[in-house]
Amino acid sequence: MKLSWKMLAALACYSLGVIGWCYVGGWMILTKPVRGLILAHVAGDLSLGKFVIAFVQGFIYLSLAGAVWCVGYMLANHFRDRQ
């Protein structure tokens, strides 16, 4: 297996897709909806409405994270050497 610029580009695209998934799927969920739920619980202001809103936000962030990973995967397949 020879190392070419296409393989390096495929590796870079896939790596960026995984890093983007970790950022959006992990960091954004922990800092926005989950943190808001924890703060509301500590303040004694947690309600079903806030819980549902946080659940919907988490679902949207996870869907966006999957889309980011998919774009990285598709770009990696575009650059991968076809043998």
Contacts in CASP RR format, 6 or more apart in sequence:
PFRMAT RR
TARGET T0000
AUTHOR 0000-0000-0000
METHOD contacts of the structure
MODEL  1
MKLSWKMLAALACYSLGVIGWCYVGGWMILTKPVRGLILAHVAGDLSLGK
FVIAFVQGFIYLSLAGAVWCVGYMLANHFRDRQ
4 81 0 8 1.000
6 79 0 8 1.000
6 80 0 8 1.000
6 81 0 8 1.000
7 79 0 8 1.000
7 80 0 8 1.000
7 81 0 8 1.000
9 79 0 8 1.000
10 75 0 8 1.000
10 76 0 8 1.000
10 77 0 8 1.000
10 78 0 8 1.000
10 79 0 8 1.000
10 80 0 8 1.000
11 76 0 8 1.000
13 72 0 8 1.000
13 75 0 8 1.000
13 76 0 8 1.000
13 78 0 8 1.000
13 79 0 8 1.000
14 72 0 8 1.000
14 73 0 8 1.000
14 75 0 8 1.000
14 76 0 8 1.000
16 72 0 8 1.000
17 68 0 8 1.000
17 69 0 8 1.000
17 71 0 8 1.000
17 72 0 8 1.000
17 73 0 8 1.000
18 69 0 8 1.000
20 65 0 8 1.000
20 68 0 8 1.000
20 69 0 8 1.000
21 65 0 8 1.000
21 66 0 8 1.000
21 68 0 8 1.000
21 69 0 8 1.000
24 61 0 8 1.000
24 64 0 8 1.000
24 65 0 8 1.000
24 66 0 8 1.000
24 68 0 8 1.000
25 61 0 8 1.000
25 62 0 8 1.000
25 64 0 8 1.000
25 65 0 8 1.000
25 66 0 8 1.000
26 61 0 8 1.000
26 65 0 8 1.000
28 61 0 8 1.000
28 65 0 8 1.000
29 58 0 8 1.000
29 61 0 8 1.000
29 62 0 8 1.000
32 57 0 8 1.000
32 58 0 8 1.000
32 61 0 8 1.000
33 53 0 8 1.000
33 54 0 8 1.000
33 55 0 8 1.000
33 57 0 8 1.000
33 58 0 8 1.000
33 61 0 8 1.000
34 54 0 8 1.000
36 50 0 8 1.000
36 54 0 8 1.000
37 46 0 8 1.000
37 50 0 8 1.000
37 51 0 8 1.000
37 54 0 8 1.000
40 46 0 8 1.000
40 47 0 8 1.000
40 50 0 8 1.000
END
